[in-house]
Amino acid sequence: MKQQELIKRMAGKNPPTVVDVRTGIEFKRGRIPGALHAPGWRIFLGLSRIPADRQTELVVLCELGPRAQIAKSVLTAYGYRNVDLLEGHMAAWRQAGHPLER
């Protein structure tokens, strides 16, 4: 999903769940407002707070992309059917000057 599309969707009635799979330290330094923190290892072990409804729209991101791609694969294997990656991930979000929450 493109960054501008996510910003638009976040302001709407049915925003997707933004899933940040970075480490706790990375997450605390700055995140997309309202993002759910779910490190990849917690997703893999089924310990994350990902919505139980497998039809929930999820937008997954990490710092640069590889961890998010793995998390997307795991979520898809667990039956989630509406999973997308944030284009450019957190590095591009920050570089573009989009809002951050701490």
Secondary structure, 3 states (H helix, E strand, C coil): CCHHHHHHHHCCCCCCEEEECCCHHHHHHCECCCCEECCHHHHHCCCCCCCCCCCCCEEEECCCCHHHHHHHHHHHHCCCCCEEECCCHHHHHHHCCCCCEC
